[in-house]
Amino acid sequence: MSFQPVVAFTGLAGWAQLKRTSAEQMQRFAASGAMARDADYFRAHIGSVSTAADLVADRRLLSVALGAFGLEGDISNRYFIRKVLEDGTLSPDAIANKLSDKRYLKLSKAFGFGDFATPRTKLSDFADGMLASYRTASFEAAIGKQSSELRLALNAERELPGIASGKGSENGKWYAIMGSAPLRQMFQTAFGLPQPFVRLPLDQQLSTFKAASERYLGTGNPAALGSDETRERLIRLFLARSESSPTSSDLAGRNAALTLLSGSAKSGLSRLI
C-alpha cells in the first residue's frame, strides 16, 4: 500500500504543519510499496545502462531519472531527453547549456553520457545518490498535488542552501536561482514581480532581483539564503503573496516592480505591463 503525504492546510498554516511533520511523512512515503518497487527495479537495472538510448528505452528507469530532478512531466519527451543526455555538458553548444531551465543541465551532468567514455551509471554508488534525490523530489511532487505553493517552498528549502554556500560569485548565484524554473517562480511571486518581467534582458532581471532582495530580505547577496532565518522570511513572504487574491497580488506586483526598477529597466517593464 502506498502512503500519500497529508497536507491539512495551504499557505502559511500548511507550511507550519509540514515543518512539524515532513520528516516522519517522508520516512513513511519512502518506505511505501510503490517507492520501494521503484528503488528495487532501479538498483537491479541501472548498472546495465551504457547509453542515453538505453535509459530512455526503459520507461521505469527513465521515470526515476527524471523524477529525481523534478522533470517527471517530460516522461513522454524521450527524443528530447535523449538529445539532452547525449550532448552532455562540456560543450557550450550542448542543449543543456542553452536551456534556461538548468535542471536539464543537472540531469545530463549526473549521468555523464555525453561527458565521459564510461557513464556514471557504472559507479557503485550511483543508484544510492539518484534514489535519494528521487525520493525527496517525489515527496515534494506528492505535496504539490495538494498545494503547488508548498511544493515550491519545499524545493526552495532544499535547493537554496547549496546555492548560497557555492563557490560562485554573487551574480553567479543569482543566475543559478534564475536558471531554476521552480526557484524563479517562487522568487518572482515573493517579490511581487509580474509575469512579463521575464521578457526583460537578463542583466535588468538580475538588477531587479538584487534590488527586490535588498528591499524584502535586507540583503541583495544570495549567500544570505544559507541562513535559516533569511530563507524562512523568503518562504513566508512567498506563501503570503500566494494566498492573496489574484487581483490584489497582480496590482501589488506591478507596483513593486515599478518601484524597484529604474532607468531603461523601468521603462522596459512599463511597456510590458
Secondary structure, DSSP 8 states (H G I E B T S, - for coil): ----------HHHHHHHHHHHHHHHHHHHHTSHHHHHHHHHHHHHGGG--SHHHHHH-HHHHHHHHHTTT-GGGTT-HHHHHHHHHH-SSSTTSHHHH-S-THHHHHHHHH-TTT-SS-GGGSTTHHHHHHHHHHHHHHHHHHHTT-HHHHHHHHHHHHHHHHHTSSS-HHHHHHHHHTSHHHHHHHHHHTT--GGGGGS-HHHHHHHHHHHHHHHHS-S-GGGGGSHHHHHHHHHHHHHHHHS-HHHHHHHHHHHHHHH--HHHHHHHHHH-
